[in-house]
Amino acid sequence: MFTPMNTNQNILNWNIRGINSKDKWTTISNKIEESGCAILCLQETKKETFDASYIKNFCPRRINKFEFTPSVGASGGLLVAWN
């Protein structure tokens, strides 16, 4: 028998305007920790691909799953990461 749980989860949603900078990684990491979010949604990543090692540059260990939509040219790109 499935019993749904009533839980609250923090979601951090951000138009990042590019994620290829170490300065942005630090800012993102700090904001994730500050918010305590369980789900991270970044738009306008301007990045064509992501892998687990790249995600580790700015996500804490607890956020260990992700999906993305690649950017096309110099715009777009979505990243959703969660624990």
Steps between C-alpha positions, in 0.01 A plus 500: 500500500630841402467776756586847368709712731433867553839662455625844417795534267689816420555571132764744379414639154747735334564659160875457520595665167792264445669249727851472356672714764660386826367819661147390413568152640589654835193724497271208407653278767454768766137558398425125507638475853320817611165381364532138608323408178424143399442593136711736290366643172737708289400658172711671234801285589645561152657155524455214254572211737536410867651202677530400866852639537391841369197508736735436795664839432202678656257245650542343843514120526135478601395622155603198299250461215447729205347544156568773248391646171797627300539856384473578132770737392562776752164480677276261685584196702320363805634302794290334769686329785361335814569263785 
